[in-house]
Amino acid sequence: MAWTRRYDDPEPQRVNKWLAQSGVCSRREAEGLIAQGLVYIDGERVDDAGRKILTGQTLVLNDSAEQQLNSSLSIVLHKPMGIVSSLPQDDQIEAVTLLTREALWRGEATIPTAANNLAPLGRLDRESRGLLVLSEDGVLAKALIGPESDIDKEYNVLLTGVITPQKIALLRHGLELDGRKLRPAKVTQLTEQKLNIVLKEGRNRQIRRMAELVELRVVDLVRVRVGTLNLGDLPEGKWRPLSSDERAELIAASKP
């Protein structure tokens, strides 16, 4: 069934902007659908990329538009240590090369090819492992790593050094990196040498650098959650497609 929604806001709004705000597609994708004649308002085809929708009007994306949007791949990967998220150098192995049929975990899925432009939505450094989302979905990218995203990320971190209440307090709130104060973090001590850390920002190698500031060193770092998406029991080195329900939950959770 074609995607249909009534516009009820009092002020007129450009169709591409409204579709992006609704989490349907990016503005650029909306403009592409309009150019292909796949968008309708009250039964009339929209031919102008600048067209505005008015209060009470109903917008419809036909079946071809939905098929195009649903064909965007989004992958959940349990990245092992030693693998880079993107931009490999020399003999480094890039995460997308792990997305083979043999590494698919349970069920059937479209196997990515060189034609798919999969990008990491929140990088995970070479020495870290855990949950990595790779996608060609512009709306999902904005939700996870856009400047207005409110998505948090959770890590289990094994450290060397003496963990004290004072150090935990500094990790939670009080550290600076690159001359800028860090946003508050949630830090829970799991064992004598392991912390659970939840961040709402992702500066370069942030947790490792935070640890160094309080005279600790990261031995193992595992990302176990991104927003509403959990790593769960996905085995290391395996991948699966992101479900439509998971996508919708992540987009909803990204809004402050």
Secondary structure, DSSP 8 states (H G I E B T S, - for coil): --EEEE---SS-EEHHHHHHHTTSS-HHHHHHHHHTT-EEETTEE---TT-EE-TT-EEEE-HHHHHHHHT--EEEEEE-TTEESS---TT-EEGGGG--TTTB-SS------TTS--EESS---TT-EEEEEEE--HHHHHHHHSTT----EEEEEEEES---HHHHHHHHS--EETTEE----EEEE-SSSEEEEEES---TTHHHHHHHHTT-EEEEEEEEEETTEE-TT--TT-EEE--HHHHHHHHHHT--
